[in-house]
Amino acid sequence: MKFFYAGLLSAALAAPAFAGGMNEPVMEPTVTTDEPQMSRDTIAEDTASSGSHDIIVPITALILFGVAVAN
């Protein structure tokens, strides 16, 4: 019987997550044609050159290797 109550409580707490009642964002960007548009090549170059994606994989590999050796 306690599993029934635990399941009922779990379903009651999880129900709002599946309700689908998401609100619209408070601020939405205004798109106008007055601003200069960037080309797709410029956006791709900026995206490729930004971030620290070149260091995440080696650090993650070292951490996982260290965990494997420790076990």
mmJSON file of the N, C-alpha and C atoms, coordinates in Angstrom:
{"data_MODEL":{"atom_site":{
"group_PDB":["ATOM","ATOM","ATOM","ATOM","ATOM","ATOM","ATOM","ATOM","ATOM","ATOM","ATOM","ATOM","ATOM","ATOM","ATOM","ATOM","ATOM","ATOM","ATOM","ATOM","ATOM","ATOM","ATOM","ATOM","ATOM","ATOM","ATOM","ATOM","ATOM","ATOM","ATOM","ATOM","ATOM","ATOM","ATOM","ATOM","ATOM","ATOM","ATOM","ATOM","ATOM","ATOM","ATOM","ATOM","ATOM","ATOM","ATOM","ATOM","ATOM","ATOM","ATOM","ATOM","ATOM","ATOM","ATOM","ATOM","ATOM","ATOM","ATOM","ATOM","ATOM","ATOM","ATOM","ATOM","ATOM","ATOM","ATOM","ATOM","ATOM","ATOM","ATOM","ATOM","ATOM","ATOM","ATOM","ATOM","ATOM","ATOM","ATOM","ATOM","ATOM","ATOM","ATOM","ATOM","ATOM","ATOM","ATOM","ATOM","ATOM","ATOM","ATOM","ATOM","ATOM","ATOM","ATOM","ATOM","ATOM","ATOM","ATOM","ATOM","ATOM","ATOM","ATOM","ATOM","ATOM","ATOM","ATOM","ATOM","ATOM","ATOM","ATOM","ATOM","ATOM","ATOM","ATOM","ATOM","ATOM","ATOM","ATOM","ATOM","ATOM","ATOM","ATOM","ATOM","ATOM","ATOM","ATOM","ATOM","ATOM","ATOM","ATOM","ATOM","ATOM","ATOM","ATOM","ATOM","ATOM","ATOM","ATOM","ATOM","ATOM","ATOM","ATOM","ATOM","ATOM","ATOM","ATOM","ATOM","ATOM","ATOM","ATOM","ATOM","ATOM","ATOM","ATOM","ATOM","ATOM","ATOM","ATOM","ATOM","ATOM","ATOM","ATOM","ATOM","ATOM","ATOM","ATOM","ATOM","ATOM","ATOM","ATOM","ATOM","ATOM","ATOM","ATOM","ATOM","ATOM","ATOM","ATOM","ATOM","ATOM","ATOM","ATOM","ATOM","ATOM","ATOM","ATOM","ATOM","ATOM","ATOM","ATOM","ATOM","ATOM","ATOM","ATOM","ATOM","ATOM","ATOM","ATOM","ATOM","ATOM","ATOM","ATOM","ATOM","ATOM","ATOM","ATOM","ATOM","ATOM","ATOM","ATOM","ATOM","ATOM"],
"id":[1,2,3,4,5,6,7,8,9,10,11,12,13,14,15,16,17,18,19,20,21,22,23,24,25,26,27,28,29,30,31,32,33,34,35,36,37,38,39,40,41,42,43,44,45,46,47,48,49,50,51,52,53,54,55,56,57,58,59,60,61,62,63,64,65,66,67,68,69,70,71,72,73,74,75,76,77,78,79,80,81,82,83,84,85,86,87,88,89,90,91,92,93,94,95,96,97,98,99,100,101,102,103,104,105,106,107,108,109,110,111,112,113,114,115,116,117,118,119,120,121,122,123,124,125,126,127,128,129,130,131,132,133,134,135,136,137,138,139,140,141,142,143,144,145,146,147,148,149,150,151,152,153,154,155,156,157,158,159,160,161,162,163,164,165,166,167,168,169,170,171,172,173,174,175,176,177,178,179,180,181,182,183,184,185,186,187,188,189,190,191,192,193,194,195,196,197,198,199,200,201,202,203,204,205,206,207,208,209,210,211,212,213],
"type_symbol":["N","C","C","N","C","C","N","C","C","N","C","C","N","C","C","N","C","C","N","C","C","N","C","C","N","C","C","N","C","C","N","C","C","N","C","C","N","C","C","N","C","C","N","C","C","N","C","C","N","C","C","N","C","C","N","C","C","N","C","C","N","C","C","N","C","C","N","C","C","N","C","C","N","C","C","N","C","C","N","C","C","N","C","C","N","C","C","N","C","C","N","C","C","N","C","C","N","C","C","N","C","C","N","C","C","N","C","C","N","C","C","N","C","C","N","C","C","N","C","C","N","C","C","N","C","C","N","C","C","N","C","C","N","C","C","N","C","C","N","C","C","N","C","C","N","C","C","N","C","C","N","C","C","N","C","C","N","C","C","N","C","C","N","C","C","N","C","C","N","C","C","N","C","C","N","C","C","N","C","C","N","C","C","N","C","C","N","C","C","N","C","C","N","C","C","N","C","C","N","C","C","N","C","C","N","C","C","N","C","C","N","C","C"],
"label_atom_id":["N","CA","C","N","CA","C","N","CA","C","N","CA","C","N","CA","C","N","CA","C","N","CA","C","N","CA","C","N","CA","C","N","CA","C","N","CA","C","N","CA","C","N","CA","C","N","CA","C","N","CA","C","N","CA","C","N","CA","C","N","CA","C","N","CA","C","N","CA","C","N","CA","C","N","CA","C","N","CA","C","N","CA","C","N","CA","C","N","CA","C","N","CA","C","N","CA","C","N","CA","C","N","CA","C","N","CA","C","N","CA","C","N","CA","C","N","CA","C","N","CA","C","N","CA","C","N","CA","C","N","CA","C","N","CA","C","N","CA","C","N","CA","C","N","CA","C","N","CA","C","N","CA","C","N","CA","C","N","CA","C","N","CA","C","N","CA","C","N","CA","C","N","CA","C","N","CA","C","N","CA","C","N","CA","C","N","CA","C","N","CA","C","N","CA","C","N","CA","C","N","CA","C","N","CA","C","N","CA","C","N","CA","C","N","CA","C","N","CA","C","N","CA","C","N","CA","C","N","CA","C","N","CA","C","N","CA","C","N","CA","C","N","CA","C","N","CA","C"],
"label_alt_id":[null,null,null,null,null,null,null,null,null,null,null,null,null,null,null,null,null,null,null,null,null,null,null,null,null,null,null,null,null,null,null,null,null,null,null,null,null,null,null,null,null,null,null,null,null,null,null,null,null,null,null,null,null,null,null,null,null,null,null,null,null,null,null,null,null,null,null,null,null,null,null,null,null,null,null,null,null,null,null,null,null,null,null,null,null,null,null,null,null,null,null,null,null,null,null,null,null,null,null,null,null,null,null,null,null,null,null,null,null,null,null,null,null,null,null,null,null,null,null,null,null,null,null,null,null,null,null,null,null,null,null,null,null,null,null,null,null,null,null,null,null,null,null,null,null,null,null,null,null,null,null,null,null,null,null,null,null,null,null,null,null,null,null,null,null,null,null,null,null,null,null,null,null,null,null,null,null,null,null,null,null,null,null,null,null,null,null,null,null,null,null,null,null,null,null,null,null,null,null,null,null,null,null,null,null,null,null,null,null,null,null,null,null],
"label_comp_id":["MET","MET","MET","LYS","LYS","LYS","PHE","PHE","PHE","PHE","PHE","PHE","TYR","TYR","TYR","ALA","ALA","ALA","GLY","GLY","GLY","LEU","LEU","LEU","LEU","LEU","LEU","SER","SER","SER","ALA","ALA","ALA","ALA","ALA","ALA","LEU","LEU","LEU","ALA","ALA","ALA","ALA","ALA","ALA","PRO","PRO","PRO","ALA","ALA","ALA","PHE","PHE","PHE","ALA","ALA","ALA","GLY","GLY","GLY","GLY","GLY","GLY","MET","MET","MET","ASN","ASN","ASN","GLU","GLU","GLU","PRO","PRO","PRO","VAL","VAL","VAL","MET","MET","MET","GLU","GLU","GLU","PRO","PRO","PRO","THR","THR","THR","VAL","VAL","VAL","THR","THR","THR","THR","THR","THR","ASP","ASP","ASP","GLU","GLU","GLU","PRO","PRO","PRO","GLN","GLN","GLN","MET","MET","MET","SER","SER","SER","ARG","ARG","ARG","ASP","ASP","ASP","THR","THR","THR","ILE","ILE","ILE","ALA","ALA","ALA","GLU","GLU","GLU","ASP","ASP","ASP","THR","THR","THR","ALA","ALA","ALA","SER","SER","SER","SER","SER","SER","GLY","GLY","GLY","SER","SER","SER","HIS","HIS","HIS","ASP","ASP","ASP","ILE","ILE","ILE","ILE","ILE","ILE","VAL","VAL","VAL","PRO","PRO","PRO","ILE","ILE","ILE","THR","THR","THR","ALA","ALA","ALA","LEU","LEU","LEU","ILE","ILE","ILE","LEU","LEU","LEU","PHE","PHE","PHE","GLY","GLY","GLY","VAL","VAL","VAL","ALA","ALA","ALA","VAL","VAL","VAL","ALA","ALA","ALA","ASN","ASN","ASN"],
"label_asym_id":["A","A","A","A","A","A","A","A","A","A","A","A","A","A","A","A","A","A","A","A","A","A","A","A","A","A","A","A","A","A","A","A","A","A","A","A","A","A","A","A","A","A","A","A","A","A","A","A","A","A","A","A","A","A","A","A","A","A","A","A","A","A","A","A","A","A","A","A","A","A","A","A","A","A","A","A","A","A","A","A","A","A","A","A","A","A","A","A","A","A","A","A","A","A","A","A","A","A","A","A","A","A","A","A","A","A","A","A","A","A","A","A","A","A","A","A","A","A","A","A","A","A","A","A","A","A","A","A","A","A","A","A","A","A","A","A","A","A","A","A","A","A","A","A","A","A","A","A","A","A","A","A","A","A","A","A","A","A","A","A","A","A","A","A","A","A","A","A","A","A","A","A","A","A","A","A","A","A","A","A","A","A","A","A","A","A","A","A","A","A","A","A","A","A","A","A","A","A","A","A","A","A","A","A","A","A","A","A","A","A","A","A","A"],
"label_entity_id":["1","1","1","1","1","1","1","1","1","1","1","1","1","1","1","1","1","1","1","1","1","1","1","1","1","1","1","1","1","1","1","1","1","1","1","1","1","1","1","1","1","1","1","1","1","1","1","1","1","1","1","1","1","1","1","1","1","1","1","1","1","1","1","1","1","1","1","1","1","1","1","1","1","1","1","1","1","1","1","1","1","1","1","1","1","1","1","1","1","1","1","1","1","1","1","1","1","1","1","1","1","1","1","1","1","1","1","1","1","1","1","1","1","1","1","1","1","1","1","1","1","1","1","1","1","1","1","1","1","1","1","1","1","1","1","1","1","1","1","1","1","1","1","1","1","1","1","1","1","1","1","1","1","1","1","1","1","1","1","1","1","1","1","1","1","1","1","1","1","1","1","1","1","1","1","1","1","1","1","1","1","1","1","1","1","1","1","1","1","1","1","1","1","1","1","1","1","1","1","1","1","1","1","1","1","1","1","1","1","1","1","1","1"],
"label_seq_id":[1,1,1,2,2,2,3,3,3,4,4,4,5,5,5,6,6,6,7,7,7,8,8,8,9,9,9,10,10,10,11,11,11,12,12,12,13,13,13,14,14,14,15,15,15,16,16,16,17,17,17,18,18,18,19,19,19,20,20,20,21,21,21,22,22,22,23,23,23,24,24,24,25,25,25,26,26,26,27,27,27,28,28,28,29,29,29,30,30,30,31,31,31,32,32,32,33,33,33,34,34,34,35,35,35,36,36,36,37,37,37,38,38,38,39,39,39,40,40,40,41,41,41,42,42,42,43,43,43,44,44,44,45,45,45,46,46,46,47,47,47,48,48,48,49,49,49,50,50,50,51,51,51,52,52,52,53,53,53,54,54,54,55,55,55,56,56,56,57,57,57,58,58,58,59,59,59,60,60,60,61,61,61,62,62,62,63,63,63,64,64,64,65,65,65,66,66,66,67,67,67,68,68,68,69,69,69,70,70,70,71,71,71],
"pdbx_PDB_ins_code":[null,null,null,null,null,null,null,null,null,null,null,null,null,null,null,null,null,null,null,null,null,null,null,null,null,null,null,null,null,null,null,null,null,null,null,null,null,null,null,null,null,null,null,null,null,null,null,null,null,null,null,null,null,null,null,null,null,null,null,null,null,null,null,null,null,null,null,null,null,null,null,null,null,null,null,null,null,null,null,null,null,null,null,null,null,null,null,null,null,null,null,null,null,null,null,null,null,null,null,null,null,null,null,null,null,null,null,null,null,null,null,null,null,null,null,null,null,null,null,null,null,null,null,null,null,null,null,null,null,null,null,null,null,null,null,null,null,null,null,null,null,null,null,null,null,null,null,null,null,null,null,null,null,null,null,null,null,null,null,null,null,null,null,null,null,null,null,null,null,null,null,null,null,null,null,null,null,null,null,null,null,null,null,null,null,null,null,null,null,null,null,null,null,null,null,null,null,null,null,null,null,null,null,null,null,null,null,null,null,null,null,null,null],
"Cartn_x":[0.815,0.0,0.866,2.045,2.881,3.469,3.623,4.077,3.011,1.755,0.661,0.693,0.864,0.911,2.162,3.277,4.493,4.309,3.673,3.407,2.436,1.426,0.446,1.095,1.94,2.65,3.595,4.298,5.216,4.466,3.32,2.523,1.983,1.581,1.051,2.135,3.357,4.438,4.953,4.862,5.362,4.338,3.077,2.019,2.242,2.663,2.874,3.971,4.918,5.988,5.474,4.405,3.859,2.581,2.24,0.988,1.023,2.201,2.293,1.865,1.796,1.355,2.513,3.387,4.531,4.094,4.553,4.235,5.161,4.729,5.567,6.726,7.85,8.97,8.567,9.152,8.801,9.27,10.488,11.033,11.306,10.815,11.071,11.833,12.827,13.591,12.734,12.945,12.248,13.133,12.603,13.375,12.958,13.936,13.67,14.653,14.319,15.209,16.116,15.993,16.826,18.265,18.464,19.799,20.549,21.86,22.628,22.594,22.374,22.287,23.675,23.937,25.206,25.044,26.09,26.018,26.175,25.766,25.871,27.323,28.207,29.624,30.208,29.831,30.316,29.816,28.551,27.986,28.686,28.947,29.629,31.047,31.754,33.114,33.114,32.186,32.107,31.764,30.86,30.468,31.621,32.349,33.453,34.606,34.805,35.938,35.611,34.353,33.983,33.893,33.934,33.761,35.053,34.928,36.097,35.905,35.339,35.054,36.309,37.434,38.652,39.343,38.926,39.548,38.641,37.358,36.413,36.663,36.853,37.029,38.303,39.469,40.655,40.547,39.945,39.8,38.851,37.756,36.818,37.485,38.294,39.006,39.974,40.682,41.602,40.857,39.738,38.962,38.451,37.903,37.395,38.517,39.677,40.825,41.265,41.288,41.655,40.678,39.395,38.398,38.566,38.859,39.051,40.281,41.341,42.568,42.355,41.594,41.357,40.523,39.683,38.859,39.629],
"Cartn_y":[-1.185,0.0,1.259,1.191,2.378,2.653,1.609,1.839,2.568,2.266,2.954,4.444,4.758,6.16,6.85,6.13,6.715,6.997,6.075,6.296,7.427,7.512,8.587,9.947,10.013,11.253,11.625,10.642,10.893,11.399,10.785,11.232,12.637,12.95,14.275,15.347,15.012,15.987,16.126,15.056,15.106,15.637,15.693,16.121,17.529,18.514,19.841,19.867,18.94,18.915,18.49,17.712,17.235,17.971,19.027,19.719,20.492,20.907,21.651,23.093,23.61,24.984,25.95,25.911,26.823,28.204,29.211,30.585,31.071,32.099,32.73,33.452,33.583,34.335,35.777,36.335,37.698,38.685,38.485,39.393,38.61,39.125,38.528,39.532,39.07,40.024,40.594,41.857,42.506,42.419,41.84,41.671,42.754,43.559,44.611,44.476,45.047,45.005,46.216,47.122,48.321,48.005,46.932,46.581,45.833,46.014,45.269,43.772,42.989,41.539,40.92,39.898,39.183,38.007,37.705,36.574,35.272,34.177,32.871,32.478,32.888,32.562,33.266,34.517,35.26,34.628,34.226,33.594,32.27,31.49,30.204,30.392,31.396,31.658,32.103,32.979,33.444,32.296,31.433,30.305,29.318,29.062,28.103,28.62,29.927,30.472,30.782,30.699,31.048,29.81,30.028,28.931,28.226,27.265,26.508,25.033,24.75,23.37,22.553,23.207,22.467,21.956,22.366,21.926,20.996,20.984,20.185,18.697,18.238,16.808,16.271,16.927,16.389,16.361,17.387,17.408,16.307,16.126,15.054,13.698,13.516,12.251,12.0,13.031,12.865,12.509,13.143,12.855,11.413,10.984,9.62,8.601,8.908,8.017,7.916,9.034,9.025,8.224,8.336,7.554,6.074,5.733,4.319,3.745,4.513,4.025,3.914,4.822,4.791,3.577,3.123,1.949,0.733],
"Cartn_z":[0.0,0.0,0.0,0.668,0.678,-0.708,-1.563,-2.924,-3.735,-3.443,-4.114,-3.777,-2.503,-2.094,-2.637,-2.677,-3.24,-4.726,-5.439,-6.857,-7.09,-6.266,-6.375,-6.111,-5.11,-4.804,-5.941,-6.474,-7.582,-8.803,-9.115,-10.261,-10.041,-8.808,-8.517,-8.657,-8.252,-8.357,-9.783,-10.574,-11.941,-12.923,-12.565,-13.484,-14.047,-13.26,-13.85,-14.908,-14.822,-15.811,-17.173,-17.21,-18.471,-18.87,-18.172,-18.435,-19.742,-20.194,-21.443,-21.318,-20.133,-19.933,-19.881,-20.87,-20.866,-21.326,-20.639,-20.995,-22.096,-22.779,-23.788,-23.096,-23.777,-23.182,-22.907,-21.876,-21.497,-22.558,-23.041,-24.046,-25.323,-26.418,-27.717,-28.557,-29.303,-30.119,-31.249,-31.52,-32.622,-33.855,-34.903,-36.132,-37.109,-37.506,-38.486,-39.633,-40.743,-41.901,-41.96,-40.983,-40.971,-40.586,-39.822,-39.369,-40.462,-40.536,-41.54,-41.237,-42.254,-42.1,-42.24,-41.445,-41.53,-42.474,-43.208,-44.126,-43.345,-43.958,-43.302,-43.079,-43.994,-43.832,-42.609,-42.402,-41.234,-39.948,-39.942,-38.754,-38.477,-39.525,-39.356,-38.827,-39.334,-38.856,-37.4,-37.05,-35.666,-34.722,-35.149,-34.318,-34.151,-35.232,-35.171,-34.318,-34.304,-33.571,-32.113,-31.739,-30.369,-29.5,-28.222,-27.276,-26.942,-26.039,-25.604,-25.916,-27.075,-27.432,-27.691,-27.942,-28.224,-26.962,-25.786,-24.547,-23.746,-24.025,-23.242,-23.413,-24.646,-24.9,-24.248,-24.374,-23.7,-22.175,-21.597,-20.141,-19.694,-20.427,-20.097,-20.225,-21.264,-21.452,-20.303,-19.858,-18.737,-17.451,-17.212,-16.015,-16.045,-17.184,-17.29,-17.187,-17.76,-17.635,-16.183,-15.485,-14.073,-13.23,-13.526,-12.8,-13.081,-14.334,-14.697,-14.003,-13.93,-13.276,-11.771,-11.199,-9.748,-9.346,-10.242,-9.922,-10.279],
"occupancy":[1.0,1.0,1.0,1.0,1.0,1.0,1.0,1.0,1.0,1.0,1.0,1.0,1.0,1.0,1.0,1.0,1.0,1.0,1.0,1.0,1.0,1.0,1.0,1.0,1.0,1.0,1.0,1.0,1.0,1.0,1.0,1.0,1.0,1.0,1.0,1.0,1.0,1.0,1.0,1.0,1.0,1.0,1.0,1.0,1.0,1.0,1.0,1.0,1.0,1.0,1.0,1.0,1.0,1.0,1.0,1.0,1.0,1.0,1.0,1.0,1.0,1.0,1.0,1.0,1.0,1.0,1.0,1.0,1.0,1.0,1.0,1.0,1.0,1.0,1.0,1.0,1.0,1.0,1.0,1.0,1.0,1.0,1.0,1.0,1.0,1.0,1.0,1.0,1.0,1.0,1.0,1.0,1.0,1.0,1.0,1.0,1.0,1.0,1.0,1.0,1.0,1.0,1.0,1.0,1.0,1.0,1.0,1.0,1.0,1.0,1.0,1.0,1.0,1.0,1.0,1.0,1.0,1.0,1.0,1.0,1.0,1.0,1.0,1.0,1.0,1.0,1.0,1.0,1.0,1.0,1.0,1.0,1.0,1.0,1.0,1.0,1.0,1.0,1.0,1.0,1.0,1.0,1.0,1.0,1.0,1.0,1.0,1.0,1.0,1.0,1.0,1.0,1.0,1.0,1.0,1.0,1.0,1.0,1.0,1.0,1.0,1.0,1.0,1.0,1.0,1.0,1.0,1.0,1.0,1.0,1.0,1.0,1.0,1.0,1.0,1.0,1.0,1.0,1.0,1.0,1.0,1.0,1.0,1.0,1.0,1.0,1.0,1.0,1.0,1.0,1.0,1.0,1.0,1.0,1.0,1.0,1.0,1.0,1.0,1.0,1.0,1.0,1.0,1.0,1.0,1.0,1.0,1.0,1.0,1.0,1.0,1.0,1.0],
"B_iso_or_equiv":[0.0,0.0,0.0,0.0,0.0,0.0,0.0,0.0,0.0,0.0,0.0,0.0,0.0,0.0,0.0,0.0,0.0,0.0,0.0,0.0,0.0,0.0,0.0,0.0,0.0,0.0,0.0,0.0,0.0,0.0,0.0,0.0,0.0,0.0,0.0,0.0,0.0,0.0,0.0,0.0,0.0,0.0,0.0,0.0,0.0,0.0,0.0,0.0,0.0,0.0,0.0,0.0,0.0,0.0,0.0,0.0,0.0,0.0,0.0,0.0,0.0,0.0,0.0,0.0,0.0,0.0,0.0,0.0,0.0,0.0,0.0,0.0,0.0,0.0,0.0,0.0,0.0,0.0,0.0,0.0,0.0,0.0,0.0,0.0,0.0,0.0,0.0,0.0,0.0,0.0,0.0,0.0,0.0,0.0,0.0,0.0,0.0,0.0,0.0,0.0,0.0,0.0,0.0,0.0,0.0,0.0,0.0,0.0,0.0,0.0,0.0,0.0,0.0,0.0,0.0,0.0,0.0,0.0,0.0,0.0,0.0,0.0,0.0,0.0,0.0,0.0,0.0,0.0,0.0,0.0,0.0,0.0,0.0,0.0,0.0,0.0,0.0,0.0,0.0,0.0,0.0,0.0,0.0,0.0,0.0,0.0,0.0,0.0,0.0,0.0,0.0,0.0,0.0,0.0,0.0,0.0,0.0,0.0,0.0,0.0,0.0,0.0,0.0,0.0,0.0,0.0,0.0,0.0,0.0,0.0,0.0,0.0,0.0,0.0,0.0,0.0,0.0,0.0,0.0,0.0,0.0,0.0,0.0,0.0,0.0,0.0,0.0,0.0,0.0,0.0,0.0,0.0,0.0,0.0,0.0,0.0,0.0,0.0,0.0,0.0,0.0,0.0,0.0,0.0,0.0,0.0,0.0,0.0,0.0,0.0,0.0,0.0,0.0],
"pdbx_formal_charge":[null,null,null,null,null,null,null,null,null,null,null,null,null,null,null,null,null,null,null,null,null,null,null,null,null,null,null,null,null,null,null,null,null,null,null,null,null,null,null,null,null,null,null,null,null,null,null,null,null,null,null,null,null,null,null,null,null,null,null,null,null,null,null,null,null,null,null,null,null,null,null,null,null,null,null,null,null,null,null,null,null,null,null,null,null,null,null,null,null,null,null,null,null,null,null,null,null,null,null,null,null,null,null,null,null,null,null,null,null,null,null,null,null,null,null,null,null,null,null,null,null,null,null,null,null,null,null,null,null,null,null,null,null,null,null,null,null,null,null,null,null,null,null,null,null,null,null,null,null,null,null,null,null,null,null,null,null,null,null,null,null,null,null,null,null,null,null,null,null,null,null,null,null,null,null,null,null,null,null,null,null,null,null,null,null,null,null,null,null,null,null,null,null,null,null,null,null,null,null,null,null,null,null,null,null,null,null,null,null,null,null,null,null],
"auth_seq_id":[1,1,1,2,2,2,3,3,3,4,4,4,5,5,5,6,6,6,7,7,7,8,8,8,9,9,9,10,10,10,11,11,11,12,12,12,13,13,13,14,14,14,15,15,15,16,16,16,17,17,17,18,18,18,19,19,19,20,20,20,21,21,21,22,22,22,23,23,23,24,24,24,25,25,25,26,26,26,27,27,27,28,28,28,29,29,29,30,30,30,31,31,31,32,32,32,33,33,33,34,34,34,35,35,35,36,36,36,37,37,37,38,38,38,39,39,39,40,40,40,41,41,41,42,42,42,43,43,43,44,44,44,45,45,45,46,46,46,47,47,47,48,48,48,49,49,49,50,50,50,51,51,51,52,52,52,53,53,53,54,54,54,55,55,55,56,56,56,57,57,57,58,58,58,59,59,59,60,60,60,61,61,61,62,62,62,63,63,63,64,64,64,65,65,65,66,66,66,67,67,67,68,68,68,69,69,69,70,70,70,71,71,71],
"auth_comp_id":["MET","MET","MET","LYS","LYS","LYS","PHE","PHE","PHE","PHE","PHE","PHE","TYR","TYR","TYR","ALA","ALA","ALA","GLY","GLY","GLY","LEU","LEU","LEU","LEU","LEU","LEU","SER","SER","SER","ALA","ALA","ALA","ALA","ALA","ALA","LEU","LEU","LEU","ALA","ALA","ALA","ALA","ALA","ALA","PRO","PRO","PRO","ALA","ALA","ALA","PHE","PHE","PHE","ALA","ALA","ALA","GLY","GLY","GLY","GLY","GLY","GLY","MET","MET","MET","ASN","ASN","ASN","GLU","GLU","GLU","PRO","PRO","PRO","VAL","VAL","VAL","MET","MET","MET","GLU","GLU","GLU","PRO","PRO","PRO","THR","THR","THR","VAL","VAL","VAL","THR","THR","THR","THR","THR","THR","ASP","ASP","ASP","GLU","GLU","GLU","PRO","PRO","PRO","GLN","GLN","GLN","MET","MET","MET","SER","SER","SER","ARG","ARG","ARG","ASP","ASP","ASP","THR","THR","THR","ILE","ILE","ILE","ALA","ALA","ALA","GLU","GLU","GLU","ASP","ASP","ASP","THR","THR","THR","ALA","ALA","ALA","SER","SER","SER","SER","SER","SER","GLY","GLY","GLY","SER","SER","SER","HIS","HIS","HIS","ASP","ASP","ASP","ILE","ILE","ILE","ILE","ILE","ILE","VAL","VAL","VAL","PRO","PRO","PRO","ILE","ILE","ILE","THR","THR","THR","ALA","ALA","ALA","LEU","LEU","LEU","ILE","ILE","ILE","LEU","LEU","LEU","PHE","PHE","PHE","GLY","GLY","GLY","VAL","VAL","VAL","ALA","ALA","ALA","VAL","VAL","VAL","ALA","ALA","ALA","ASN","ASN","ASN"],
"auth_asym_id":["A","A","A","A","A","A","A","A","A","A","A","A","A","A","A","A","A","A","A","A","A","A","A","A","A","A","A","A","A","A","A","A","A","A","A","A","A","A","A","A","A","A","A","A","A","A","A","A","A","A","A","A","A","A","A","A","A","A","A","A","A","A","A","A","A","A","A","A","A","A","A","A","A","A","A","A","A","A","A","A","A","A","A","A","A","A","A","A","A","A","A","A","A","A","A","A","A","A","A","A","A","A","A","A","A","A","A","A","A","A","A","A","A","A","A","A","A","A","A","A","A","A","A","A","A","A","A","A","A","A","A","A","A","A","A","A","A","A","A","A","A","A","A","A","A","A","A","A","A","A","A","A","A","A","A","A","A","A","A","A","A","A","A","A","A","A","A","A","A","A","A","A","A","A","A","A","A","A","A","A","A","A","A","A","A","A","A","A","A","A","A","A","A","A","A","A","A","A","A","A","A","A","A","A","A","A","A","A","A","A","A","A","A"],
"auth_atom_id":["N","CA","C","N","CA","C","N","CA","C","N","CA","C","N","CA","C","N","CA","C","N","CA","C","N","CA","C","N","CA","C","N","CA","C","N","CA","C","N","CA","C","N","CA","C","N","CA","C","N","CA","C","N","CA","C","N","CA","C","N","CA","C","N","CA","C","N","CA","C","N","CA","C","N","CA","C","N","CA","C","N","CA","C","N","CA","C","N","CA","C","N","CA","C","N","CA","C","N","CA","C","N","CA","C","N","CA","C","N","CA","C","N","CA","C","N","CA","C","N","CA","C","N","CA","C","N","CA","C","N","CA","C","N","CA","C","N","CA","C","N","CA","C","N","CA","C","N","CA","C","N","CA","C","N","CA","C","N","CA","C","N","CA","C","N","CA","C","N","CA","C","N","CA","C","N","CA","C","N","CA","C","N","CA","C","N","CA","C","N","CA","C","N","CA","C","N","CA","C","N","CA","C","N","CA","C","N","CA","C","N","CA","C","N","CA","C","N","CA","C","N","CA","C","N","CA","C","N","CA","C","N","CA","C","N","CA","C","N","CA","C","N","CA","C","N","CA","C"],
"pdbx_PDB_model_num":[1,1,1,1,1,1,1,1,1,1,1,1,1,1,1,1,1,1,1,1,1,1,1,1,1,1,1,1,1,1,1,1,1,1,1,1,1,1,1,1,1,1,1,1,1,1,1,1,1,1,1,1,1,1,1,1,1,1,1,1,1,1,1,1,1,1,1,1,1,1,1,1,1,1,1,1,1,1,1,1,1,1,1,1,1,1,1,1,1,1,1,1,1,1,1,1,1,1,1,1,1,1,1,1,1,1,1,1,1,1,1,1,1,1,1,1,1,1,1,1,1,1,1,1,1,1,1,1,1,1,1,1,1,1,1,1,1,1,1,1,1,1,1,1,1,1,1,1,1,1,1,1,1,1,1,1,1,1,1,1,1,1,1,1,1,1,1,1,1,1,1,1,1,1,1,1,1,1,1,1,1,1,1,1,1,1,1,1,1,1,1,1,1,1,1,1,1,1,1,1,1,1,1,1,1,1,1,1,1,1,1,1,1]
}}}
